Amino acid sequence: MFVCICNQVTDNQIRQAVAEGATSLNALSNELKVGTCCGKCKSCAKNIMRSALQENMHIQTMPGGNTPVLSPV
């Protein structure tokens, strides 16, 4: 689904960017240009990013078995 109509950014592109290391809305904006025009997509993009980060936490394990903690974005 399109999240940012202005720059034709989809939820899958956001999830892929998170999988490649994006952890903030600024990182997504720099990479995908999401939220850089009208800004109406920022909250949706942030929600998708947070969801993707949480999903990735289940996949990734840290040395010593520690569980990563999400910090506010």
ROLOPA-637242 format. One record per atom (N, C-alpha, C, O): atom name; x, y, z; residue number from 1; residue in three letters. Coordinates in Angstrom, 2 decimals. Each point is the difference from the previous one (the first is absolute). Layout:
<recs>
> CA,X,Y,Z,NUM,ALA
...
</recs>
This chain:
<recs>
> N,0.84,-1.18,0.00,1,MET
> CA,-0.84,1.18,0.00,1,MET
> C,0.89,1.23,0.00,1,MET
> O,1.08,0.00,0.57,1,MET
> N,-1.56,1.05,-1.21,2,PHE
> CA,0.75,1.25,0.00,2,PHE
> C,-0.19,0.70,1.34,2,PHE
> O,-1.12,0.14,0.49,2,PHE
> N,2.22,0.28,0.08,3,VAL
> CA,0.00,0.75,1.25,3,VAL
> C,0.19,1.48,-0.31,3,VAL
> O,-0.69,0.86,0.54,3,VAL
> N,1.64,-0.58,-1.42,4,CYS
> CA,0.30,1.37,-0.41,4,CYS
> C,-0.35,0.14,-1.48,4,CYS
> O,0.71,-0.49,-0.87,4,CYS
> N,-1.81,1.16,0.62,5,ILE
> CA,-0.45,0.19,-1.37,5,ILE
> C,0.92,0.98,-0.73,5,ILE
> O,0.29,-0.18,-1.19,5,ILE
> N,0.17,1.20,1.88,6,CYS
> CA,0.84,1.03,-0.63,6,CYS
> C,1.26,-0.61,-0.63,6,CYS
> O,0.41,0.40,-1.08,6,CYS
> N,0.19,-1.38,1.78,7,ASN
> CA,1.26,-0.59,-0.47,7,ASN
> C,-0.14,-1.48,-0.36,7,ASN
> O,1.00,-0.69,-0.17,7,ASN
> N,-2.23,0.21,0.06,8,GLN
> CA,-0.29,-1.38,-0.40,8,GLN
> C,0.77,-1.02,0.85,8,GLN
> O,0.65,-0.90,-0.54,8,GLN
> N,-0.73,1.03,1.87,9,VAL
> CA,0.67,-0.91,0.92,9,VAL
> C,-1.02,-0.97,0.57,9,VAL
> O,-1.06,0.41,0.47,9,VAL
> N,1.38,-1.71,-0.53,10,THR
> CA,-0.91,-1.03,0.49,10,THR
> C,0.42,-0.51,1.38,10,THR
> O,1.12,0.25,0.45,10,THR
> N,-2.03,-0.96,0.19,11,ASP
> CA,0.32,-0.61,1.29,11,ASP
> C,1.11,-1.03,-0.15,11,ASP
> O,0.83,-0.15,0.90,11,ASP
> N,-0.80,-0.56,-2.01,12,ASN
> CA,1.06,-0.99,-0.23,12,ASN
> C,1.37,0.66,-0.11,12,ASN
> O,0.99,-0.55,0.48,12,ASN
> N,-0.93,1.72,-1.09,13,GLN
> CA,1.27,0.72,-0.09,13,GLN
> C,0.47,0.45,1.38,13,GLN
> O,1.20,-0.04,0.30,13,GLN
> N,-2.13,0.45,0.54,14,ILE
> CA,0.34,0.40,1.37,14,ILE
> C,0.51,-1.21,0.77,14,ILE
> O,1.01,0.09,0.69,14,ILE
> N,-1.70,-1.22,-0.80,15,ARG
> CA,0.44,-1.22,0.68,15,ARG
> C,1.39,-0.44,-0.48,15,ARG
> O,0.82,-0.45,0.80,15,ARG
> N,-0.57,0.57,-2.08,16,GLN
> CA,1.31,-0.36,-0.55,16,GLN
> C,1.09,0.93,0.54,16,GLN
> O,1.09,-0.45,0.34,16,GLN
> N,-1.39,1.74,-0.26,17,ALA
> CA,0.97,0.96,0.53,17,ALA
> C,0.32,-0.31,1.45,17,ALA
> O,1.16,0.12,0.43,17,ALA
> N,-2.17,-0.51,0.34,18,VAL
> CA,0.23,-0.37,1.40,18,VAL
> C,0.86,-1.26,0.07,18,VAL
> O,0.91,-0.09,0.82,18,VAL
> N,-1.19,-0.88,-1.68,19,ALA
> CA,0.80,-1.22,-0.04,19,ALA
> C,1.45,0.30,-0.34,19,ALA
> O,0.91,-0.74,0.39,19,ALA
> N,-0.68,1.82,-1.13,20,GLU
> CA,1.35,0.39,-0.40,20,GLU
> C,0.64,0.97,0.99,20,GLU
> O,1.11,0.48,-0.23,20,GLU
> N,-1.82,-0.19,1.35,21,GLY
> CA,0.62,0.79,1.06,21,GLY
> C,-0.63,1.32,0.37,21,GLY
> O,0.45,0.63,0.96,21,GLY
> N,-1.46,-0.19,-1.66,22,ALA
> CA,-0.65,1.27,0.36,22,ALA
> C,-0.73,-0.17,1.33,22,ALA
> O,-0.76,-0.95,0.18,22,ALA
> N,1.00,1.88,0.75,23,THR
> CA,-0.63,-0.10,1.32,23,THR
> C,-0.69,1.29,0.43,23,THR
> O,-0.45,0.11,1.15,23,THR
> N,0.35,0.85,-2.06,24,SER
> CA,-0.67,1.25,0.35,24,SER
> C,-0.73,0.55,-1.22,24,SER
> O,0.27,-0.38,-1.14,24,SER
> N,-1.20,1.28,1.41,25,LEU
> CA,-0.72,0.64,-1.09,25,LEU
> C,0.96,0.83,-0.85,25,LEU
> O,-0.17,0.09,-1.22,25,LEU
> N,1.16,0.52,1.85,26,ASN
> CA,1.00,0.76,-0.76,26,ASN
> C,0.74,-0.90,-0.97,26,ASN
> O,0.25,0.39,-1.14,26,ASN
> N,0.12,-1.59,1.58,27,ALA
> CA,0.70,-0.94,-0.87,27,ALA
> C,-0.88,-0.39,-1.18,27,ALA
> O,0.46,-0.07,-1.14,27,ALA
> N,-1.76,-0.18,1.42,28,LEU
> CA,-0.92,-0.33,-1.08,28,LEU
> C,-0.16,1.17,-0.97,28,LEU
> O,-0.04,-0.19,-1.22,28,LEU
> N,-0.04,1.38,1.76,29,SER
> CA,-0.13,1.20,-0.85,29,SER
> C,1.21,0.18,-0.89,29,SER
> O,-0.13,0.33,-1.17,29,SER
> N,1.32,-0.55,1.74,30,ASN
> CA,1.23,0.14,-0.79,30,ASN
> C,0.09,-1.05,-1.10,30,ASN
> O,0.41,0.30,-1.12,30,ASN
> N,-0.82,-1.52,1.45,31,GLU
> CA,0.13,-1.09,-0.96,31,GLU
> C,-1.12,-0.04,-1.03,31,GLU
> O,0.24,-0.17,-1.19,31,GLU
> N,-1.49,0.33,1.67,32,LEU
> CA,-1.16,-0.18,-0.86,32,LEU
> C,-0.73,1.29,-0.35,32,LEU
> O,-0.86,0.02,-0.88,32,LEU
> N,1.20,1.06,1.57,33,LYS
> CA,-0.67,1.30,-0.17,33,LYS
> C,-1.43,0.00,0.55,33,LYS
> O,-0.78,0.89,-0.32,33,LYS
> N,0.45,-1.88,1.14,34,VAL
> CA,-1.33,-0.06,0.61,34,VAL
> C,-0.15,1.18,0.96,34,VAL
> O,0.89,0.28,0.81,34,VAL
> N,-2.01,0.40,-0.89,35,GLY
> CA,-0.31,1.10,0.91,35,GLY
> C,0.71,1.30,-0.30,35,GLY
> O,0.03,0.89,0.84,35,GLY
> N,0.55,-0.76,-2.02,36,THR
> CA,0.77,1.21,-0.31,36,THR
> C,-0.79,1.03,-0.80,36,THR
> O,0.51,1.10,-0.25,36,THR
> N,-1.72,-1.42,-0.15,37,CYS
> CA,-0.82,0.99,-0.75,37,CYS
> C,-1.08,0.56,0.91,37,CYS
> O,0.26,0.95,0.74,37,CYS
> N,-1.44,-1.52,-0.77,38,CYS
> CA,-1.10,0.54,0.79,38,CYS
> C,0.05,-0.44,1.46,38,CYS
> O,-0.51,0.70,0.88,38,CYS
> N,1.13,-1.86,-0.61,39,GLY
> CA,0.17,-0.46,1.38,39,GLY
> C,-1.16,-0.79,0.57,39,GLY
> O,0.09,-0.48,1.13,39,GLY
> N,-1.17,0.33,-1.87,40,LYS
> CA,-1.18,-0.70,0.53,40,LYS
> C,0.25,-1.49,0.24,40,LYS
> O,-0.75,-0.64,0.73,40,LYS
> N,1.79,0.08,-1.33,41,CYS
> CA,0.28,-1.42,0.12,41,CYS
> C,0.91,-0.34,1.17,41,CYS
> O,0.23,-1.18,0.28,41,CYS
> N,0.30,2.17,0.42,42,LYS
> CA,1.01,-0.25,1.02,42,LYS
> C,-0.48,-0.95,1.10,42,LYS
> O,0.74,-0.90,0.39,42,LYS
> N,-1.93,1.09,0.11,43,SER
> CA,-0.47,-0.85,1.10,43,SER
> C,-0.19,-1.44,-0.47,43,SER
> O,0.32,-0.93,0.74,43,SER
> N,-0.84,0.74,-1.94,44,CYS
> CA,-0.16,-1.36,-0.54,44,CYS
> C,1.36,-0.63,-0.23,44,CYS
> O,0.20,-1.17,0.33,44,CYS
> N,0.73,1.91,-0.90,45,ALA
> CA,1.35,-0.51,-0.25,45,ALA
> C,0.67,-0.39,1.31,45,ALA
> O,0.67,-1.03,0.07,45,ALA
> N,-0.84,1.84,0.96,46,LYS
> CA,0.59,-0.29,1.31,46,LYS
> C,-0.61,-1.28,0.59,46,LYS
> O,0.72,-0.82,0.57,46,LYS
> N,-2.03,0.65,-0.71,47,ASN
> CA,-0.65,-1.22,0.51,47,ASN
> C,0.51,-1.25,-0.72,47,ASN
> O,0.23,-1.03,0.63,47,ASN
> N,-0.07,1.11,-1.93,48,ILE
> CA,0.51,-1.13,-0.77,48,ILE
> C,1.44,-0.29,0.39,48,ILE
> O,0.38,-1.16,0.13,48,ILE
> N,0.42,2.20,0.06,49,MET
> CA,1.39,-0.17,0.42,49,MET
> C,0.07,-0.69,1.36,49,MET
> O,0.78,-0.93,0.18,49,MET
> N,-1.57,1.39,0.76,50,ARG
> CA,-0.01,-0.62,1.34,50,ARG
> C,-0.42,-1.46,-0.06,50,ARG
> O,0.59,-0.85,0.66,50,ARG
> N,-1.60,0.56,-1.46,51,SER
> CA,-0.44,-1.38,-0.17,51,SER
> C,1.11,-0.86,-0.59,51,SER
> O,0.25,-1.11,0.46,51,SER
> N,0.43,1.64,-1.48,52,ALA
> CA,1.09,-0.74,-0.64,52,ALA
> C,1.16,-0.20,0.97,52,ALA
> O,0.61,-1.07,0.01,52,ALA
> N,-0.31,2.07,0.81,53,LEU
> CA,1.06,-0.14,0.99,53,LEU
> C,-0.33,-1.10,1.01,53,LEU
> O,0.86,-0.79,0.37,53,LEU
> N,-2.11,0.75,0.07,54,GLN
> CA,-0.42,-1.04,0.94,54,GLN
> C,0.07,-1.38,-0.65,54,GLN
> O,0.42,-0.96,0.64,54,GLN
> N,-0.84,0.86,-1.88,55,GLU
> CA,0.08,-1.29,-0.70,55,GLU
> C,1.45,-0.44,-0.15,55,GLU
> O,0.31,-1.18,0.17,55,GLU
> N,0.58,2.11,-0.48,56,ASN
> CA,1.41,-0.32,-0.16,56,ASN
> C,0.64,-0.41,1.31,56,ASN
> O,0.96,-0.78,0.01,56,ASN
> N,-1.47,1.30,1.11,57,MET
> CA,0.56,-0.39,1.31,57,MET
> C,-0.19,-1.48,0.23,57,MET
> O,0.85,-0.64,0.63,57,MET
> N,-1.94,0.08,-1.11,58,HIS
> CA,-0.25,-1.42,0.18,58,HIS
> C,0.95,-0.85,-0.84,58,HIS
> O,0.28,-1.15,0.33,58,HIS
> N,0.20,1.73,-1.41,59,ILE
> CA,0.89,-0.72,-0.91,59,ILE
> C,1.45,0.11,0.45,59,ILE
> O,0.75,-0.97,-0.04,59,ILE
> N,-0.35,2.15,0.48,60,GLN
> CA,1.38,0.25,0.37,60,GLN
> C,0.24,-0.39,1.44,60,GLN
> O,-0.85,0.21,0.87,60,GLN
> N,2.01,-0.75,-0.61,61,THR
> CA,0.41,-0.28,1.37,61,THR
> C,1.30,0.73,0.26,61,THR
> O,0.83,0.15,-0.90,61,THR
> N,-0.66,0.29,2.11,62,MET
> CA,1.20,0.73,0.36,62,MET
> C,0.95,-0.95,0.72,62,MET
> O,-0.44,-0.98,0.59,62,MET
> N,1.75,1.27,-0.63,63,PRO
> CA,0.96,-0.84,0.71,63,PRO
> C,-0.34,-0.10,1.47,63,PRO
> O,-0.42,0.99,0.61,63,PRO
> N,0.58,-2.15,-0.03,64,GLY
> CA,-0.31,-0.19,1.41,64,GLY
> C,-1.47,-0.24,0.26,64,GLY
> O,-0.40,-0.14,1.16,64,GLY
> N,-0.42,0.10,-2.22,65,GLY
> CA,-1.43,-0.25,0.17,65,GLY
> C,-0.79,1.18,0.50,65,GLY
> O,-1.15,-0.15,0.40,65,GLY
> N,1.75,1.34,-0.41,66,ASN
> CA,-0.72,1.19,0.45,66,ASN
> C,-1.09,0.37,-0.99,66,ASN
> O,0.15,-0.19,-1.20,66,ASN
> N,-1.24,0.71,1.71,67,THR
> CA,-1.11,0.42,-0.85,67,THR
> C,0.14,1.49,-0.28,67,THR
> O,0.10,0.79,0.94,67,THR
> N,-0.10,-0.40,-2.21,68,PRO
> CA,0.09,1.43,-0.32,68,PRO
> C,-1.23,0.74,0.50,68,PRO
> O,-1.09,-0.57,0.08,68,PRO
> N,1.26,1.83,0.26,69,VAL
> CA,-1.09,0.82,0.50,69,VAL
> C,-0.24,1.14,-1.00,69,VAL
> O,0.95,0.66,-0.43,69,VAL
> N,-2.21,-0.45,0.08,70,LEU
> CA,-0.34,1.11,-0.90,70,LEU
> C,0.00,1.29,0.79,70,LEU
> O,-0.57,0.07,1.10,70,LEU
> N,1.20,0.94,-1.65,71,SER
> CA,-0.06,1.32,0.61,71,SER
> C,-1.00,0.83,-0.79,71,SER
> O,-0.25,-0.26,-1.18,71,SER
> N,-0.33,1.27,1.82,72,PRO
> CA,-0.98,0.84,-0.70,72,PRO
> C,0.62,0.65,-1.22,72,PRO
> O,1.18,0.36,0.00,72,PRO
> N,-1.98,-0.20,-1.04,73,VAL
> CA,0.47,0.62,-1.25,73,VAL
> C,-0.43,1.43,-0.02,73,VAL
> O,0.29,0.72,-0.96,73,VAL
</recs>
